[in-house]
Amino acid sequence: MGMADSIKILGHTYTFEYRDLRHEGNLGNSCGMKGYIRVDTCQTESQQKETLLHEIFHQISYALHLELKEDTVQRLAAGIQALIVDNPEMFTMTLPRRTEKDA
């Protein structure tokens, strides 16, 4: 399955850019003002997905003034990536609809 081209975060579109970032000394970066998230293509696909989550958390933190520290962002990204990988059916299943009777 291919990687997505963009994502909306709190109503703003961010374009994903995949490139060799080794010369920049990081695995990814993002800019809310310019609307991009960049990911180093020298990583495996699972590492790229974790980097995307990492940068998404940075943008959410920035937009909501959460002031999350780097280690917190890293742990969140690793934890959510593990949740998705270990439970893929959870993210593709259809949940039962709530009916008036259930209310």
N, C-alpha and C positions, 0 to 999 in steps of 0.2 A: 504494500500500500504506500503510495507516495505521500510526501509531506504537504501540508497546506501552504497556501500562498500568503494568507493574511488572517487576522483575527480582530474582532471588536472587543475592546476593553473599556467598560463604562461609557459606551456610546462612541468611542473613537477607534478608527481603523488603524491598525498597525500592519505594515507590510513586512513579510519575512524575507530576509536576504541571506542567502547561503554563500559563504566565501571562505577562503583561507585567511584566518585571522592570527596565525602564529606570529607574524611580525608585530602584532599589536600586544601580544603577551596575555591574551585572555581567550576564553572559549566562546564568549558572546558579549554583546552589548546592546543597548537600546536607547532610544531618544524619543520621549513623548512629544517634544516640540516638532520634531521632523517626522514622527510617526513610523519608525522602523524598529525592528528587532533583528539583529544580525547574529548568525550562528556559524561557528567554525566548521567547515566541511571535513576537517581532518579527524573528526570524532566519528564513532560508530552511530548508527541511526538511533539507538536507545539513548546514547549520550547527547545527541542533538536534541532529542525530545525533552530530556531533562534540562538542558540549557534553555530551551524555549520556555519551559515552565519557570525556570529561575528568572529569566528576563520579564516574563509576564508578572511574576510576583513583585519585581522591582517597580514596574509601571503601576500596578495596583497600589502598592505602598506609597508611591509618589503622589498619585492622584487623590488618595484618601488621607494623606498626611499621617500615615501610620509610623513612619520613621523606623521601619524594620532594619535591623542590622544585617550585615552580609551573611553572618553565620546562620541567622534565622531564615533568611531567604534560601540559603543553600539547603538547610534541613527540610524546609517545606517542599522545595522542588524535589528532593530525593524521596521524601515520604509520599507525595502525591504520585510521582512516577511509579514507585513500587506498588501503590494501590491500584493504579490503572493496569500495570503489567500483570499483577497477580490476580486481578479480578476483571478481566476484559468483558465478561458477560454482563457485569453491572452497568457498563457504559453503552451497551447495545440493546439491553432488554427494554421491553415496553412495560411500564408500570400499570397496575390496574387503575381504572378511572374511578374516582369517587362519585357516588350517586347520592341523590336526595335521601335515599333510605339509610345511607351510611352516616348522614349528618346528625 
